[in-house]
Amino acid sequence: MKVNIIYKFLASLILSFFIVSVVYAGNDTSENPVDKTQQFYTKYIQLYFKITPPDAPELKKLMKDNVSPSFLEKIKKAQICADGKDPVCRIEEVSPEDGYVYIIRAQDAYDDWVHVNVDPISLSDRKAVVKVSLGGVQEKAHILSVSLINISGHWKINSVADLSPVKYRFQ
């Protein structure tokens, strides 16, 4: 009789632990904005060099999972240049139709941009700014400032700006 009670107690304890583990795993808010950005840019550059079309399911999913809805909308409508505050827009008329890629802030990429390095600039619970260095092995690194926001426990890219752009990137 005592053994039966112990088995029932252990079974209920294991079941409780399992339920708590499943609940907490589903609500994981420990996503790291630096790691998330590293993973995103690494995958994005791989797809870029595979010449993946913008409407490819894999690229669309990557963007949806990692870019805020408002930034996706700005990219889609090319509204990034509409307010006139972006210095790239003053260099030349820039639009997605011309091949300009807002995520990497360039029209073309160097081969060594497959080397992605991400470092934190500022981090809080709701906002993060990270430095993304593309390349820098064979060519000068193309360095971006990427701002992220926390949406329901998931970090999403909300803007991308130049920190140290590669010279002659528009040629």
N, C-alpha and C positions, 0 to 999 in steps of 0.2 A: 504494500500500500504506500509506504514512504517513497519507494523508488518511482512509482507511478506519478506521485505529486511532483517529485523532482523533475521527471521528464516533461511533464506538462509545464512546469515553471520555466525550464530551459527552452522549450519549444516556443512559449509565448515571448520570452526574452529575445530569442533569435528573430522571431517574426516582427517584433517591435523594432529591433535594430534595422532589419531589412526595410521596413516601411519608412523609418526616419531617413535612412540612407537614400532611398529613392526620392523622397520629397526634397531633401537638400540638394541632391544631384541635379534635379530639375530646376532649382532656383539658384544655381551657382552665379554669384555676382562677383566672383574673384577674377574675372577676365582682366588681363593685363593689357593696357593700351599700347605699350611698347611691343610686346610679343604679337599682339593682334596686327599692328601695323607692319611688323617684320614679315609675318605670314602673308598678309595681303600683298605687299609690294613684291615679294619673292614670286608669288603665284602670278600676279599681274604682269610682271616683266617676262615671265616664261610664256604666257599667252600672247603677249605683244610680239615676241620674237617668232612665235609660231604663225604670226599674221592671222590671228583669230579675229573674225569679223565682230563688230560691236553687238550684233544681234545674236551671236552664238549663245546657246543656253548656258554653257559653262561660264562665260564672261558675264552674262546677265546675272547669274546667281552670285558670282563673286562680288559684283558691284552691289547688288541688293543686300547681301549679308554684311557688307563692310562699309557702305557709304550711306550717310543720312539721306532720308527722303528729300529734304529740302536741297541738299547739294546735288543729288541726282537730277532733280528738276531743273536746277540752274544749268547744269551741264547739258541736259537735254535741250533746253531752250536757248543755250548759249547766252544766258543772262549774266555771266560772270563779267563780260565786258560792258554790259549795258549801263552800269553805274559810273563808268569812266575812272574808277579808282585803281584799277589794276594796271601797273606800269607796263605789263606785256602788251596790253591793248593799245598803248600809246606808241609802242615800237612799230607795230604794223597792225593792220586789220586782222584780227584773229577770229577764227570760227572753226567748229568741228569739221565743217565741210572741207576746210583747207588742210586737214590732217593734224591740226593742233590737238594734243591730248592733255586735257586739264589735269588729270591725275599725276602725270609726270612733268607737266609744265614745259612741254617741248613738242616739236613736230617730228623729230627723229631721235633715236636713242643710239648711244654707242654700245658696242658689243659687251664691254665690261660692266654695263649697268646691271648685268645679272648678279653682280656682287652688291647686295643690299645690306646696309648697316643702319640700325635705328637706335637713337639715344634719346632719353627724356630731356625735355627743356623745362616743362612745368607740369605737375600732376596734382589733381584734386579728385574728389569723389565724382564730380559731374563733368569736368573738363580736363583735357590733357593737350599738351603741345609737345610734339616730338620732332627731332631732327632726323630726316631720312637722307642718307648719302647713297646715291646710285653711282656705282663704279668707283673710280679712284685707284684702280690697280694699274691699268695701262694708260688711262687718260685721267685728266683732272676730274674729280668727283663733281657730280651735279647734286647740289644740296638743297633740300626742300624743308620748309616748315609745314608740318601737317597738324591741323587742329582736329581733335576728336571730341565728341560729346557722348555722355553715357545715356543711352536710351533703354530703360527697363533692364539695366544690368549688362547691356551689350554696348561696347565701344564702337562708334561709327565715325568715319571721317566726315568732317563738316566743312573743311576748306583746306586748300593747298596753296602755299605761296613760295616764292623763291627766297632762299637764304643766300646761296652762292651759285647762281646758274652757270652752266658751262658756256663759255664764250663761243660765239658763232653757231649757236644751236638752231638758228633759223635758216641756215644755208643748206 
